[in-house]
């Protein structure tokens, strides 16, 4: 449901309820009756409103709904029109029974957004992203421009500002709005009153569109003119809303940013704020797309000067949506995507907005240790980074040479094993946005992986999964060949095994066969020699953004009980989606690194178990189903991969599960580099004294 925090205040809710009610009456050319709740109770007014704004959008409704079922049917038709014709998402809308029960906050929030979608001169804006700026947010900004004059000491029941528009930037206009339409004496000349058109007993239902803005004065053109003064009245209450929505100026910021400054009324706003997991739909106050490190410094200073928090989007793949936060200044790093290869020292320096596939292409035939999915951004480094080279060359953080980061003070710091060592430790595995804004990372390139690698794919019915996984447990106990990446998946009624071997095909076949039980029935086999770059291209996911829950647990063993639980998951998930389970064995280079070298702690794990549940419908059922298995795995695991943030973890548990005994050190480093906890999100590191 749409969420406008200022509507939690009953006085504000009553005030905007009256504005909404008067606006509806204006559109329908009638006088409002009773309260907003009673006015909308049978749903007929809502249906007439929708038809007025979009003729034909509701073919038929109950004009006199006398029973509850008819009322709910009317309201449901209105909500359906909002979904189909006005770009609402289902999660934003209220429930049909909310009006009957008096739950008016969500109703008012949706109607405020509807006003903004249908009444502004241009409809580029997602109304909610602007309507939530009403009254309480964002805080008004200082403006160097001329401010519209407001008469001194006006009575609280009168709207008196003269809104003087600027061709360059909107001007902050302090407004006092209350639902009383009766004027009070004021020393300033009052604008000509706007009279309500005569009521109609039966408004048109499908085809006729009436002029909502006729004035008795007889002006031919009554549309908003950006070059003229506007005096909002309650008979034109959307003017009031529009004035408030336009009350923030970003001119000074735009002049000092070489990248892009994106406000909610910009076409780019929706795309820039979007994250991969469509369960999350946060609305930042403002988006800055920096093109250089100095832009990041400027954005931080701007946010601090207005008491805003910062959120940072590198690739947008945060499983819990933490990279884009509500009511923040969002740094979308997409323009900072430069890659510099230094073959002399065998390193590559990558800005934080680049994608892994671009890095791999820039460094080929050399290789950079990266994640399984090469469409991801650089943010994966800050949580560890598992990939197909984990057993031969370790995690991505194990190959980081240095990091450039902007602190809360605006200081640009370069940290490595020699300078700012504590910060370097914390950033490699300590998660995103706890210590500063990472702007670039220098990585070691790998030269000892053969040009050609051998890959295989096989699959069997899920009935064979228990036998195959039990066999893997026996083989892996004595397995030492680091050149193998073994990926086992349970998905779509099958168990699939994919191998990458950094060697010739003959050796690859021998190693692969060791993990296949000899009495297993034959399966279709796909094998080939290819380059590491080509393999990564084939595993670079397209933009298949959807709703999903994702988990990644680190475990010491895979026993019979765990195997049975995985099989149960594979066969009992709800309708409307699918569950993919991945088992990855860990040894070799992963365990070579001490838990004290980087912030990534759980180096004693023998396997990583990940599952991702993609779904289109039945959100709540999928949430309950996922939670039913979470408790089991949290009891069995050593920890949780920091890159797979789980918003359901408690404040008490997530530090231990993500960082184990390293959390105390991370808190100490946080107290030094960000003592005011300016860089934070729901599961960030907190300073040790908080």
C-alpha positions as CSV (number, residue, x, y, z in Angstrom):
1,X,0.0,0.0,0.0
2,X,1.2,3.6,-0.7
3,X,2.9,4.9,2.4
4,X,3.0,8.6,3.3
5,X,4.4,8.9,6.8
6,X,3.0,12.4,7.4
7,X,-0.5,10.9,7.2
8,X,0.2,9.1,10.4
9,X,-0.7,12.4,12.0
10,X,-4.5,12.5,12.4
11,X,-4.6,16.2,11.9
12,X,-2.7,15.9,8.6
13,X,-4.9,13.0,7.5
14,X,-8.0,15.0,8.2
15,X,-6.6,18.0,6.3
16,X,-5.7,16.0,3.2
17,X,-8.9,14.0,3.3
18,X,-10.8,17.3,2.9
19,X,-8.5,18.4,0.0
20,X,-9.1,15.0,-1.7
21,X,-12.8,15.1,-1.1
22,X,-13.1,18.6,-2.5
23,X,-11.0,17.7,-5.6
24,X,-13.3,14.7,-6.4
25,X,-16.3,16.9,-6.0
26,X,-14.7,19.5,-8.4
27,X,-14.1,16.8,-11.0
28,X,-17.6,15.4,-10.7
29,X,-19.2,18.9,-10.6
30,X,-21.1,18.3,-7.4
31,X,-21.0,19.3,-3.8
32,X,-19.2,16.9,-1.4
33,X,-21.4,15.1,1.0
34,X,-20.4,14.1,4.6
35,X,-16.9,12.9,5.3
36,X,-14.5,11.4,2.7
37,X,-15.3,7.9,4.2
38,X,-19.0,8.3,3.8
39,X,-18.6,10.0,0.4
40,X,-16.7,7.0,-1.0
41,X,-18.5,4.2,1.0
42,X,-20.4,2.6,-1.9
43,X,-17.7,2.9,-4.4
44,X,-19.9,4.6,-7.0
45,X,-18.2,8.0,-6.6
46,X,-14.8,6.3,-7.2
47,X,-16.1,4.6,-10.4
48,X,-17.6,7.9,-11.7
49,X,-14.3,9.6,-10.9
50,X,-12.3,7.0,-12.9
51,X,-14.7,7.2,-15.8
52,X,-14.5,11.0,-15.8
53,X,-10.7,10.9,-16.0
54,X,-10.5,7.9,-18.4
55,X,-13.8,7.5,-20.3
56,X,-14.8,3.9,-20.8
57,X,-12.3,2.5,-18.3
58,X,-15.1,1.0,-16.2
59,X,-17.9,-0.3,-18.5
60,X,-20.4,-0.9,-15.8
61,X,-20.8,-0.4,-12.1
62,X,-23.5,-0.3,-9.4
63,X,-24.8,3.3,-9.2
64,X,-26.8,2.5,-6.1
65,X,-24.8,-0.2,-4.2
66,X,-27.0,-1.2,-1.2
67,X,-25.2,-4.4,-0.1
68,X,-21.6,-4.9,0.9
69,X,-20.7,-7.2,-2.0
70,X,-21.9,-4.5,-4.5
71,X,-19.9,-1.8,-2.7
72,X,-16.7,-3.9,-2.7
73,X,-17.3,-4.8,-6.4
74,X,-17.4,-1.1,-7.3
75,X,-14.2,-0.3,-5.3
76,X,-12.5,-3.3,-6.9
77,X,-13.4,-1.9,-10.4
78,X,-11.8,1.4,-9.4
79,X,-8.7,-0.3,-8.2
80,X,-8.5,-2.3,-11.4
81,X,-8.7,0.8,-13.4
82,X,-5.8,2.2,-11.4
83,X,-3.7,-0.8,-12.2
84,X,-4.6,-0.9,-15.9
85,X,-4.7,2.7,-16.9
86,X,-2.7,4.8,-14.4
87,X,0.5,2.8,-13.7
88,X,-0.2,1.8,-10.2
89,X,1.3,-1.4,-8.8
90,X,-0.8,-3.7,-6.8
91,X,1.3,-3.3,-3.6
92,X,0.5,0.4,-3.7
93,X,-3.3,0.1,-3.6
94,X,-5.6,-0.1,-0.6
95,X,-8.0,-3.0,0.0
96,X,-11.8,-2.7,-0.9
97,X,-12.7,-3.2,2.8
98,X,-10.4,-0.3,4.0
99,X,-13.1,2.4,3.4
100,X,-15.8,0.4,5.2
101,X,-13.4,-0.1,8.2
102,X,-12.3,3.5,8.3
103,X,-8.7,2.7,7.3
104,X,-8.4,6.0,5.4
105,X,-4.6,6.6,5.4
106,X,-4.0,4.2,2.4
107,X,-7.1,5.5,0.6
108,X,-6.0,9.1,0.9
109,X,-2.4,8.2,-0.1
110,X,-3.6,6.5,-3.3
111,X,-5.9,9.4,-4.2
112,X,-3.2,11.9,-3.7
113,X,-1.1,10.0,-6.1
114,X,-4.0,9.8,-8.5
115,X,-4.4,13.6,-8.4
116,X,-0.8,14.0,-9.3
117,X,-1.0,11.5,-12.1
118,X,-4.0,13.1,-13.7
119,X,-3.8,16.8,-12.9
120,X,-0.2,17.9,-13.5
121,X,0.6,19.5,-16.9
122,X,3.0,16.6,-17.6
123,X,2.6,13.1,-16.5
124,X,6.3,12.1,-16.3
125,X,6.1,12.0,-12.6
126,X,5.2,9.0,-10.5
127,X,2.8,10.8,-8.2
128,X,3.7,8.9,-5.1
129,X,7.4,9.8,-5.5
130,X,6.4,13.4,-5.4
131,X,3.3,13.3,-3.2
132,X,5.3,11.8,-0.3
133,X,7.2,15.1,-0.3
134,X,4.0,16.7,1.0
135,X,4.2,18.4,4.4
136,X,7.1,16.4,5.9
137,X,9.6,15.5,3.2
138,X,12.0,16.2,1.9
139,X,13.0,19.1,4.3
140,X,12.7,22.4,2.5
141,X,16.0,23.5,0.8
142,X,17.6,26.9,1.0
143,X,17.2,28.7,-2.3
144,X,19.2,31.6,-3.7
145,X,16.2,32.6,-5.8
146,X,13.5,35.1,-5.1
147,X,10.9,33.6,-2.8
148,X,7.2,34.2,-3.4
149,X,5.8,36.8,-1.0
150,X,3.5,35.5,1.7
151,X,1.3,38.0,3.6
152,X,2.3,38.4,7.2
153,X,0.3,36.7,10.0
154,X,-2.5,35.2,7.9
155,X,-5.2,33.3,9.7
156,X,-4.6,29.6,9.6
157,X,-7.7,28.9,7.5
158,X,-6.6,30.9,4.5
159,X,-4.3,30.0,1.6
160,X,-2.5,33.3,0.9
161,X,0.8,32.8,-1.0
162,X,1.3,34.2,-4.4
163,X,3.2,31.5,-6.3
164,X,5.6,33.2,-8.7
165,X,7.1,30.6,-11.1
166,X,10.6,30.7,-12.5
167,X,11.5,29.5,-16.0
168,X,14.7,27.9,-14.6
169,X,13.9,26.3,-11.2
170,X,10.8,26.0,-9.0
171,X,10.6,28.3,-6.1
172,X,10.0,27.2,-2.6
173,X,6.5,28.3,-1.5
174,X,5.5,28.1,2.1
175,X,1.9,27.1,2.2
176,X,-0.8,26.9,4.9
177,X,-3.6,24.7,3.9
178,X,-6.7,23.7,5.8
179,X,-10.0,22.4,4.6
180,X,-12.2,25.4,5.5
181,X,-13.3,27.1,2.3
182,X,-14.5,30.3,4.0
183,X,-12.2,33.3,3.6
184,X,-10.9,35.4,6.5
185,X,-10.0,39.1,6.4
186,X,-6.4,39.7,5.1
187,X,-4.7,43.0,4.3
188,X,-3.6,41.7,0.8
189,X,-6.0,41.9,-2.1
190,X,-7.6,38.5,-2.6
191,X,-7.6,36.8,-6.0
192,X,-10.9,36.5,-7.7
193,X,-12.9,33.6,-6.3
194,X,-13.4,30.4,-8.3
195,X,-16.9,29.2,-8.3
196,X,-18.0,25.6,-8.5
197,X,-19.9,24.6,-11.6
198,X,-23.5,23.6,-11.1
199,X,-24.0,20.0,-9.9
200,X,-25.4,17.4,-12.2
201,X,-27.7,14.7,-11.0
202,X,-26.2,12.0,-13.2
203,X,-22.7,12.7,-14.4
204,X,-21.7,11.1,-17.7
205,X,-20.3,7.5,-17.3
206,X,-18.3,6.9,-20.5
207,X,-17.9,9.4,-23.2
208,X,-18.5,13.0,-22.1
209,X,-15.5,14.9,-20.6
210,X,-16.5,18.1,-18.8
211,X,-14.3,21.1,-18.3
212,X,-13.2,20.9,-14.7
213,X,-11.8,24.4,-14.7
214,X,-14.6,26.8,-15.9
215,X,-14.6,30.1,-14.0
216,X,-17.6,32.4,-13.8
217,X,-15.3,35.2,-14.8
218,X,-15.3,33.7,-18.4
219,X,-11.6,33.3,-19.1
220,X,-11.2,31.2,-22.2
221,X,-7.9,29.6,-21.0
222,X,-8.0,28.4,-17.5
223,X,-5.0,26.0,-17.6
224,X,-2.0,26.5,-15.3
225,X,0.4,29.0,-16.8
226,X,3.9,28.6,-15.5
227,X,4.6,32.3,-16.3
228,X,1.7,33.6,-14.3
229,X,1.0,33.8,-10.5
230,X,-1.2,31.1,-9.1
231,X,-3.3,31.5,-6.0
232,X,-4.4,28.0,-4.9
233,X,-8.0,27.6,-3.7
234,X,-9.9,24.6,-2.4
235,X,-12.0,24.5,-5.5
236,X,-8.7,23.9,-7.4
237,X,-6.9,21.9,-4.7
238,X,-4.6,20.1,-7.1
239,X,-2.9,23.5,-7.6
240,X,-2.1,23.4,-3.9
241,X,-0.6,20.0,-4.3
242,X,1.3,20.9,-7.4
243,X,2.8,24.0,-5.6
244,X,4.0,21.8,-2.8
245,X,5.4,19.1,-5.1
246,X,7.4,21.7,-6.9
247,X,8.8,23.4,-3.8
248,X,12.4,22.0,-3.9
249,X,15.2,23.7,-5.8
250,X,18.3,21.7,-6.9
251,X,19.9,24.4,-9.0
252,X,23.1,24.9,-7.0
253,X,23.7,21.1,-6.8
254,X,23.2,20.8,-10.6
255,X,25.7,23.5,-11.2
256,X,28.4,21.7,-9.2
257,X,27.8,18.1,-10.5
258,X,29.4,17.0,-13.7
259,X,27.2,13.9,-13.9
260,X,23.4,14.0,-13.6
261,X,21.0,15.2,-11.0
262,X,17.6,13.5,-11.3
263,X,14.5,14.7,-9.5
264,X,11.3,12.8,-9.2
265,X,9.7,14.6,-12.2
266,X,12.5,13.4,-14.5
267,X,11.9,10.6,-17.0
268,X,15.1,8.9,-15.7
269,X,13.9,8.7,-12.1
270,X,12.0,5.4,-12.4
271,X,14.8,3.6,-14.2
272,X,17.6,4.9,-12.0
273,X,15.9,4.0,-8.7
274,X,14.9,0.5,-9.9
275,X,16.5,-2.5,-8.2
276,X,16.7,-6.0,-9.6
277,X,14.5,-7.5,-6.9
278,X,11.0,-6.1,-7.6
279,X,9.9,-6.8,-4.1
280,X,11.4,-3.5,-3.2
281,X,10.2,-0.1,-4.5
282,X,12.0,2.6,-2.5
283,X,11.6,6.2,-3.4
284,X,14.6,8.4,-2.8
285,X,14.2,12.2,-2.5
286,X,16.8,12.8,-5.2
287,X,19.2,10.8,-7.4
288,X,22.7,11.9,-8.3
289,X,24.6,10.0,-11.0
290,X,28.2,11.0,-10.3
291,X,30.8,10.9,-13.2
292,X,33.8,11.5,-11.0
293,X,34.9,11.2,-7.4
294,X,34.5,14.9,-6.8
295,X,30.8,14.5,-7.7
296,X,30.5,12.0,-4.8
297,X,32.1,14.5,-2.4
298,X,29.7,17.2,-3.6
299,X,26.7,14.9,-3.2
300,X,27.7,13.9,0.4
301,X,28.1,17.6,1.3
302,X,24.7,18.4,-0.1
303,X,23.0,15.5,1.7
304,X,24.6,16.4,5.0
305,X,23.6,20.0,4.7
306,X,20.0,19.0,4.5
307,X,20.1,16.2,7.0
308,X,19.5,13.5,4.4
309,X,21.0,10.0,4.5
310,X,22.8,8.5,1.5
311,X,22.1,5.2,-0.3
312,X,24.3,3.8,-3.1
313,X,23.4,1.7,-6.1
314,X,26.3,0.0,-7.9
315,X,24.5,-2.8,-9.8
316,X,21.2,-2.8,-8.0
317,X,21.4,-6.5,-7.0
318,X,21.0,-6.1,-3.3
319,X,18.9,-9.1,-2.4
320,X,17.1,-7.1,0.3
321,X,16.9,-3.9,-1.7
322,X,19.2,-2.0,0.7
323,X,21.1,-0.3,-2.2
324,X,18.2,2.1,-2.8
325,X,16.6,3.4,0.4
326,X,13.5,5.4,1.1
327,X,13.8,9.1,1.7
328,X,17.6,9.4,0.9
329,X,19.8,10.9,-1.6
330,X,20.6,8.0,-3.9
331,X,24.0,7.8,-5.6
332,X,23.5,5.8,-8.8
333,X,27.1,5.0,-9.8
334,X,26.3,3.9,-13.4
335,X,28.3,6.8,-15.0
336,X,31.5,5.9,-13.1
337,X,32.3,2.8,-15.2
338,X,35.8,3.4,-16.4
339,X,38.3,0.5,-16.5
340,X,42.1,1.0,-16.6
341,X,44.4,-2.0,-17.3
342,X,48.0,-1.8,-16.2
343,X,49.8,-4.7,-17.7
344,X,53.2,-3.6,-16.3
345,X,52.1,-4.4,-12.7
346,X,49.3,-6.8,-13.7
347,X,46.4,-4.9,-12.2
348,X,43.1,-3.4,-13.3
349,X,41.5,-0.4,-11.7
350,X,37.7,-0.4,-12.0
351,X,35.3,2.4,-11.0
352,X,32.4,1.2,-8.9
353,X,29.7,1.6,-11.6
354,X,31.3,-0.9,-14.0
355,X,30.0,-4.5,-14.7
356,X,32.1,-7.6,-14.4
357,X,31.6,-8.6,-18.0
358,X,33.1,-5.3,-19.1
359,X,36.1,-5.9,-16.8
360,X,36.6,-9.4,-18.1
361,X,36.5,-8.2,-21.7
362,X,39.0,-5.4,-20.9
363,X,41.5,-7.7,-19.3
364,X,41.3,-10.8,-21.6
365,X,43.3,-13.0,-22.1
366,X,44.3,-12.3,-18.5
367,X,41.6,-13.1,-16.0
368,X,40.1,-11.3,-13.0
369,X,38.5,-13.3,-10.2
370,X,34.8,-12.4,-10.3
371,X,31.3,-13.7,-9.5
372,X,29.4,-16.4,-11.2
373,X,27.0,-13.9,-12.8
374,X,29.1,-11.4,-14.8
375,X,26.2,-9.0,-15.1
376,X,26.7,-7.9,-11.5
377,X,28.3,-4.7,-10.4
378,X,31.4,-4.0,-8.3
379,X,29.4,-4.0,-5.1
380,X,29.8,-7.8,-4.9
381,X,33.4,-7.2,-3.8
382,X,32.4,-5.6,-0.5
383,X,30.6,-8.7,0.7
384,X,33.2,-11.3,-0.3
385,X,32.4,-12.5,-3.8
386,X,32.0,-16.2,-4.7
387,X,32.7,-17.3,-8.2
388,X,34.0,-20.2,-10.4
389,X,37.6,-19.5,-9.3
390,X,36.9,-19.6,-5.6
391,X,38.8,-22.9,-5.0
392,X,41.8,-22.1,-7.3
393,X,42.2,-18.3,-6.5
394,X,39.9,-17.5,-3.6
395,X,37.2,-14.9,-3.1
396,X,37.1,-11.7,-5.1
397,X,38.2,-9.8,-2.0
398,X,41.3,-11.9,-1.8
399,X,42.5,-10.3,-5.1
400,X,41.9,-6.7,-4.1
401,X,45.1,-4.5,-4.2
402,X,43.7,-1.2,-3.1
403,X,40.4,0.8,-2.8
404,X,39.5,4.4,-3.2
405,X,36.8,5.6,-0.8
406,X,35.1,8.9,0.1
407,X,34.6,9.4,3.8
408,X,31.7,11.2,5.5
409,X,34.0,14.2,5.9
410,X,34.4,14.4,2.2
411,X,38.0,13.2,2.4
412,X,39.1,10.9,-0.4
413,X,41.2,8.0,1.0
414,X,43.2,5.3,-0.8
415,X,43.6,2.2,1.4
416,X,45.7,-0.9,0.9
417,X,48.0,-3.3,2.9
418,X,50.3,-0.4,3.8
419,X,48.1,2.7,4.1
420,X,44.8,2.9,6.1
421,X,45.1,-0.9,6.7
422,X,42.2,-1.0,9.1
423,X,39.9,0.5,6.5
424,X,41.2,-1.8,3.9
425,X,40.4,-4.8,6.1
426,X,36.9,-3.5,6.8
427,X,36.0,-2.9,3.2
428,X,36.9,-6.4,2.1
429,X,33.9,-8.3,3.3
430,X,32.4,-5.7,5.7
431,X,29.4,-5.1,3.4
432,X,28.4,-2.1,1.4
433,X,28.0,1.5,2.7
434,X,29.3,1.1,6.3
435,X,32.5,3.0,6.0
436,X,32.2,5.3,3.0
437,X,31.4,5.5,-0.7
438,X,33.8,3.2,-2.7
439,X,34.6,4.9,-6.0
440,X,37.2,2.6,-7.5
441,X,38.9,-0.7,-6.8
442,X,42.2,-2.1,-8.0
443,X,42.3,-5.8,-8.6
444,X,45.1,-8.3,-9.3
445,X,44.9,-10.0,-12.7
446,X,45.4,-13.7,-12.9
447,X,47.7,-15.2,-15.5
448,X,47.9,-18.9,-14.6
449,X,44.5,-20.0,-15.9
450,X,44.8,-21.7,-19.3
451,X,43.4,-19.9,-22.4
452,X,41.0,-22.8,-22.9
453,X,39.0,-24.4,-20.1
454,X,36.8,-27.5,-20.2
455,X,33.1,-27.4,-19.3
456,X,30.5,-30.1,-19.0
457,X,26.7,-30.2,-18.2
458,X,24.6,-33.2,-17.2
459,X,21.2,-33.7,-15.6
460,X,19.1,-36.5,-14.0
461,X,15.6,-36.7,-12.6
462,X,15.3,-35.4,-9.1
463,X,14.8,-38.9,-7.8
464,X,18.6,-39.4,-8.3
465,X,19.5,-36.3,-6.3
466,X,19.9,-38.0,-2.9
467,X,22.3,-40.6,-4.4
468,X,24.3,-38.1,-6.2
469,X,24.7,-35.6,-3.3
470,X,25.6,-38.5,-0.9
471,X,28.3,-39.6,-3.4
472,X,29.7,-36.0,-3.5
473,X,30.1,-36.0,0.2
474,X,32.3,-39.1,0.0
475,X,34.4,-37.9,-2.9
476,X,35.0,-34.3,-1.7
477,X,36.5,-35.5,1.6
478,X,39.7,-36.5,-0.1
479,X,39.5,-34.2,-3.1
480,X,42.4,-31.8,-3.6
481,X,42.4,-30.7,-7.3
482,X,41.9,-26.9,-7.1
483,X,41.3,-26.6,-10.8
484,X,37.7,-27.8,-10.6
485,X,34.6,-25.8,-10.1
486,X,31.7,-28.1,-9.4
487,X,28.2,-26.5,-9.4
488,X,25.2,-28.7,-8.5
489,X,21.7,-27.4,-8.8
490,X,18.2,-28.7,-7.9
491,X,15.7,-27.0,-10.2
492,X,12.6,-27.8,-12.2
493,X,12.4,-31.4,-11.1
494,X,16.0,-32.2,-12.0
495,X,19.5,-32.4,-10.5
496,X,22.0,-30.6,-12.7
497,X,25.7,-30.8,-12.5
498,X,28.0,-28.3,-14.3
499,X,31.8,-28.4,-14.1
500,X,34.5,-26.1,-15.1
501,X,38.0,-27.5,-15.3
502,X,41.1,-25.3,-15.8
503,X,42.9,-27.9,-17.9
504,X,42.6,-30.3,-20.9
505,X,39.4,-32.2,-21.7
506,X,40.9,-35.6,-20.9
507,X,41.7,-34.6,-17.3
508,X,38.4,-32.8,-17.0
509,X,36.5,-36.0,-17.9
510,X,38.4,-38.0,-15.4
511,X,37.8,-35.5,-12.6
512,X,34.1,-35.1,-13.5
513,X,33.5,-38.9,-13.6
514,X,34.7,-39.1,-10.0
515,X,31.6,-37.2,-8.9
516,X,29.2,-39.4,-10.8
517,X,28.1,-42.6,-9.2
518,X,29.0,-45.5,-11.4
519,X,25.6,-47.2,-11.2
520,X,23.8,-44.0,-12.2
521,X,21.7,-44.3,-15.4
522,X,23.1,-42.5,-18.5
523,X,22.3,-38.9,-19.0
524,X,22.6,-36.5,-21.8
525,X,26.1,-35.0,-21.8
526,X,27.3,-31.7,-23.1
527,X,31.0,-30.9,-23.0
528,X,33.2,-28.4,-24.8
529,X,36.4,-26.5,-24.6
530,X,36.0,-22.7,-24.4
531,X,37.6,-19.6,-23.0
532,X,36.9,-18.3,-19.5
533,X,35.6,-15.1,-21.1
534,X,33.1,-17.0,-23.3
535,X,31.9,-19.0,-20.3
536,X,31.2,-15.8,-18.4
537,X,29.4,-14.3,-21.4
538,X,27.1,-17.3,-21.4
539,X,26.4,-16.9,-17.7
540,X,25.8,-13.2,-17.8
541,X,22.1,-12.9,-17.0
542,X,19.8,-10.7,-19.0
543,X,17.6,-8.2,-17.3
544,X,15.1,-10.7,-15.8
545,X,14.1,-8.5,-12.9
546,X,11.5,-10.2,-10.8
547,X,10.4,-10.7,-7.2
548,X,12.5,-13.1,-5.3
549,X,13.9,-14.3,-2.0
550,X,17.5,-15.3,-1.9
551,X,19.6,-17.0,0.8
552,X,23.2,-18.1,0.9
553,X,24.4,-20.2,3.9
554,X,27.9,-21.4,4.8
555,X,27.9,-24.9,6.3
556,X,30.4,-27.4,7.7
557,X,28.8,-30.5,6.3
558,X,26.1,-31.9,4.1
559,X,24.4,-34.8,6.0
560,X,21.4,-36.9,5.2
561,X,19.0,-34.6,7.1
562,X,20.2,-31.6,5.0
563,X,19.8,-33.5,1.8
564,X,16.3,-34.6,2.7
565,X,15.5,-30.9,3.5
566,X,16.8,-29.8,0.1
567,X,14.6,-32.4,-1.6
568,X,11.6,-31.3,0.4
569,X,12.2,-27.7,-0.7
570,X,12.5,-28.8,-4.4
571,X,9.1,-30.5,-4.3
572,X,6.9,-28.4,-2.0
573,X,7.3,-24.8,-3.1
574,X,4.1,-22.7,-3.8
575,X,2.6,-22.0,-7.2
576,X,3.4,-19.0,-9.2
577,X,7.2,-19.3,-9.3
578,X,10.1,-21.7,-8.9
579,X,12.9,-22.4,-6.4
580,X,16.5,-23.0,-7.5
581,X,19.0,-24.6,-5.0
582,X,22.7,-24.5,-5.6
583,X,25.4,-26.5,-3.7
584,X,29.0,-25.4,-4.0
585,X,31.9,-27.2,-2.4
586,X,34.6,-25.0,-0.8
587,X,38.3,-26.0,-0.3
588,X,41.7,-25.0,-1.5
589,X,42.3,-21.2,-2.0
590,X,39.1,-20.3,-0.1
591,X,40.4,-21.8,3.1
592,X,44.0,-20.7,2.6
593,X,43.2,-17.1,3.7
594,X,43.0,-16.5,7.5
595,X,39.8,-15.2,8.9
596,X,41.8,-12.2,10.3
597,X,43.1,-11.0,6.9
598,X,39.8,-9.7,5.5
599,X,36.4,-9.0,7.1
600,X,35.0,-12.1,5.5
601,X,35.0,-14.4,8.4
602,X,33.6,-17.9,7.8
603,X,36.6,-19.5,6.1
604,X,36.0,-22.8,7.9
605,X,33.0,-23.6,5.8
606,X,33.1,-26.7,3.6
607,X,30.2,-25.8,1.3
608,X,27.9,-22.9,0.3
609,X,24.2,-23.6,0.0
610,X,22.2,-21.0,-1.9
611,X,18.6,-20.9,-2.9
612,X,16.6,-18.3,-4.8
613,X,12.9,-18.3,-5.1
614,X,11.5,-16.4,-8.1
615,X,7.8,-15.8,-8.1
616,X,5.2,-13.7,-9.9
617,X,2.2,-14.2,-7.6
618,X,1.4,-15.5,-4.1
619,X,3.9,-13.2,-2.5
620,X,2.7,-13.9,1.1
621,X,2.6,-17.6,0.6
622,X,6.2,-17.5,-0.8
623,X,7.3,-15.5,2.2
624,X,5.8,-17.9,4.7
625,X,7.3,-20.9,2.8
626,X,10.8,-19.3,2.7
627,X,10.6,-18.4,6.4
628,X,9.7,-22.0,7.3
629,X,13.1,-23.2,6.0
630,X,15.1,-20.2,7.2
631,X,14.9,-21.3,10.9
632,X,16.2,-24.7,10.0
633,X,19.2,-23.4,8.0
634,X,20.1,-20.7,10.5
635,X,20.4,-23.4,13.2
636,X,22.7,-25.5,11.0
637,X,24.9,-22.9,9.4
638,X,28.2,-21.3,10.4
639,X,27.1,-18.0,8.9
640,X,25.4,-16.2,6.1
641,X,27.2,-14.6,3.0
642,X,27.1,-10.8,3.5
643,X,26.3,-10.4,-0.2
644,X,23.0,-12.2,0.4
645,X,21.5,-9.8,2.9
646,X,18.5,-11.2,4.6
647,X,16.1,-8.5,6.0
648,X,14.4,-11.0,8.2
649,X,17.5,-11.4,10.4
650,X,17.2,-9.8,13.8
651,X,19.5,-6.9,14.9
652,X,21.0,-9.3,17.4
653,X,21.7,-12.1,15.0
654,X,22.9,-10.5,11.7
655,X,26.3,-9.3,13.0
656,X,27.3,-12.8,14.1
657,X,25.9,-14.5,11.0
658,X,27.6,-12.1,8.6
659,X,30.9,-11.3,10.3
660,X,31.4,-13.6,13.3
661,X,34.2,-12.6,15.7
662,X,35.3,-9.9,13.2
663,X,32.3,-7.7,14.1
664,X,34.0,-6.2,17.1
665,X,36.9,-5.1,15.0
666,X,34.6,-3.7,12.3
667,X,32.8,-1.7,15.0
668,X,36.1,-0.2,16.2
669,X,37.0,0.8,12.6
670,X,33.6,2.2,12.1
671,X,34.0,4.4,15.1
672,X,37.2,5.9,13.5
673,X,36.0,6.3,9.9
674,X,32.3,7.1,10.4
675,X,31.7,7.9,14.1
676,X,28.4,9.6,13.4
677,X,27.1,6.6,11.5
678,X,26.2,8.7,8.5
679,X,26.7,5.8,6.2
680,X,24.1,3.3,7.3
681,X,21.4,0.9,6.3
682,X,19.3,-1.6,8.3
683,X,22.1,-4.1,8.5
684,X,25.2,-2.0,8.4
685,X,28.1,-2.0,10.9
686,X,27.4,0.3,13.9
687,X,30.2,2.2,15.8
688,X,31.2,0.3,18.9
689,X,29.9,3.0,21.3
690,X,26.3,2.8,19.9
